[in-house]
Amino acid sequence: MALPRALAAPILTRRGLERGAPFPGGRPRKVAMVYPSPYRVGMSSLGFQWISSVLAERGFQVERVFLPEDVEAWRKARACPVSEETLTPLSEFPILCVSLAYELELVGLIELLRLAGIPPLRRDRRRHRSGGHPTVLLGGPLTFSNALPAAPFVDGMILGEAEDVVADAIDGFFADGHLGGLAALPGGYVPDVHGETLPPVARADDTLLPARSRIWTPETELHDMFLIEGERGCHRSCTFCVMRRDTKPEPVTGRLDRGGMRLITPDRLLELIPAEAPRVGLVGAAISDHPQLVGLLEALLDAGKGIGISSLRGDRVALKPDIPRLLRLGGYKTLTVASDAASQRLRRTLSKGTTEAQLLACAEAAREHKYRLLKVYMMLGVPDEQDEDIEELITFTRRLAAIHPVALGIAPFVPKRNTPLDGAPFAGIAVVDKRLDRVRAGLKGVRAEVRPTSARWAWVEHQLAQAGWEGGEACLRATEAGGAFADWKREFGREGFPAPWRVVSDAADRA
Ligand code: SF4
């Protein structure tokens, strides 16, 4: 069935706005690069863009498919999601290469498969060679912590850094018609072979770094920004974080390694940035710890580029005042740092070194360089959080706001696998909401805005973060039932789930 004009038009419009290096066409081996969130989110993902490029360089015909912005309109029109490049229906690709950033994007994957008429569960699909369904290969940031709930939906996964492995895996698929060889590759996980035991994550050879995008567009939140990683990994040890240094696999070559960070030199970065790219986004878990960051920012400004940065450590902003100054000159409007916990005591217990003095220096820098806002990311509900910690947060935020307008980006703490805090309890929806109310009340009348993420959805994320395969099946049932919170609560509260799930669902019941 032809795609209705109203659904095709936005795709053609945004294609026309893209700049950079389009994916070559006319090749025989077609791969759908699938992002289970809308275009504006997927095209802001450096990993998605990078793996697409790696596959194109290896001779595959790469076509991108995103979750439609308006799923309901596509459902009503009974339209199959299509690729950006040739409007080919998703169901016609032999293999789908899916990038999953975090747990709740599983819903987007299920929606995409259902819209395409592809049974979401692997056990319900037939192999493509026999006129059946596409094979599904999955990778992405979620594979660094717990990708088990995604297992029922995929034929295989690549855990960790996929750029060394993904082309070989897909070569094997086109040769044999299945992903059988994947199990022998680094990071290769085949549910039918491994069961629920995940192999170690893969680590790419340093020579393949840095990841970089090939297309920039005004149609994303990052607006016409060419993304490139200035470093990979982190040398710090925050106990809640999957990017911490101890969670990394052993180096393959170790040429770039500096205590857990793989640093890319400014010369190499500048050589790879296209002259015509108007803005450059520097990416890396600990990019502000790059020892040559100031020189790099100066060189980018000299080249007339706008600048963005994926993360800033408060201590670096405090110790190197040139960083906020240069970023502001590069068009950076909101100075964003993380305090991570409500009080100094809790920051210490999480091994987060940032101090109050450093955060105050960030507020001073935001004022001095006329930033629109100081945005501070933090978590509520970390282990051992007490009412006194919340009072300290309020008092301290009032001090920050006296210097410069503040936005507190507050996310409920969700413990992740592959971190020291794996297995720590979720605080409970009622507890998080009560503390949020207290923070809002305590900040009334000051220049501090509270921007929380939902405690309910954090609870769902927690269920999935701690789950095995059964979490994926529960996710499917909840999505098919409509995906309201009550649907998730019912699924996770079913008898037969492991004990921790019951405990957490009790916390939800109190909400
Ligand atoms: S939270 Fe940031 S500084 Fe801490 S380990 Fe993770 S990436 Fe590194």
Boltz pocket constraint, residues with backbone or C-beta under 6 A from the ligand:
constraints:
  - pocket:
      binder: B
      contacts: [[A, 234], [A, 235], [A, 236], [A, 237], [A, 238], [A, 241], [A, 242], [A, 243], [A, 244], [A, 245], [A, 285], [A, 286]]
      max_distance: 6.0
